[in-house]
């Protein structure tokens, strides 16, 4: 079975100003790298079906969704905070980004595809139940997880987050939910500084110091994440795939390289094959050095596709 690659034209129309690092060119850098490497020949590219209100409301407050609609500008920009900004296309892009995950879950559960990568923006893992922040409006991975739990009656799902920034919104939404095991590492102290301390029992979120390199992060994955994940035996694996922990990315100060992303993905593919019939859906989160983003996401997708 092929790997499904989902995106949407609206995801390129959302933009927050020419100065902003979370820019449409991120998707172009990824797509261009996949084309240049020949990887697109092995993927099935589809356009996302936007999420419905009921999908969003599984993890977000109704008042928050209505507030975003009121805040959406007809032209120009409307800031939520200093670096989370709406333009006239933002809400449509956010609905498409969230819908990509639902579409991916359904396709993988139907065994139409082995796994899926959602090349979408805005990203999602900082979005809280009633707050946009950190470039995020809807928590895309959380929307997909909630859909998988409710519509497909799954009882154990894992979400792995290797963005340089802590996925605070995802943690907040599933803290204490025994059906969800979250594993992450993230630079600390660093934005968003909203981690739960002490964490809930289903949270394996490990802070690491700035300038931690890939070999140390691989050891963390082997010694901390994988024993918990194998004991949990997830029926589905979700990935918040942020590539801003790359050593070339100035948004963080961690030292990962492409081979580290490929290695981590290989471990997760093996896990999914052991416990989840290979089922994985991965979402683009961070990654702002365009060349490093394209290279890193490409090796991640190559590992998903087992090429």
Secondary structure as UniProt FT lines:
FT   STRAND          3..7
FT   HELIX           10..13
FT   TURN            18..19
FT   HELIX           25..37
FT   HELIX           39..42
FT   STRAND          43..47
FT   HELIX           53..56
FT   TURN            57..59
FT   HELIX           62..71
FT   STRAND          78..81
FT   TURN            82..83
FT   STRAND          84..86
FT   TURN            88..89
FT   HELIX           90..109
FT   TURN            110..111
FT   STRAND          115..118
FT   TURN            125..126
FT   TURN            129..130
FT   TURN            134..135
FT   HELIX           140..151
FT   STRAND          157..161
FT   HELIX           168..174
FT   TURN            175..176
FT   TURN            178..179
FT   STRAND          180..187
FT   TURN            191..192
FT   TURN            201..202
FT   STRAND          203..208
FT   TURN            210..211
FT   HELIX           214..220
FT   HELIX           221..225
FT   HELIX           226..232
FT   STRAND          236..241
FT   TURN            244..245
FT   TURN            247..248
FT   TURN            250..251
FT   STRAND          255..256
FT   HELIX           258..275
FT   TURN            277..278
FT   STRAND          280..284
FT   HELIX           290..304
FT   TURN            305..306
//
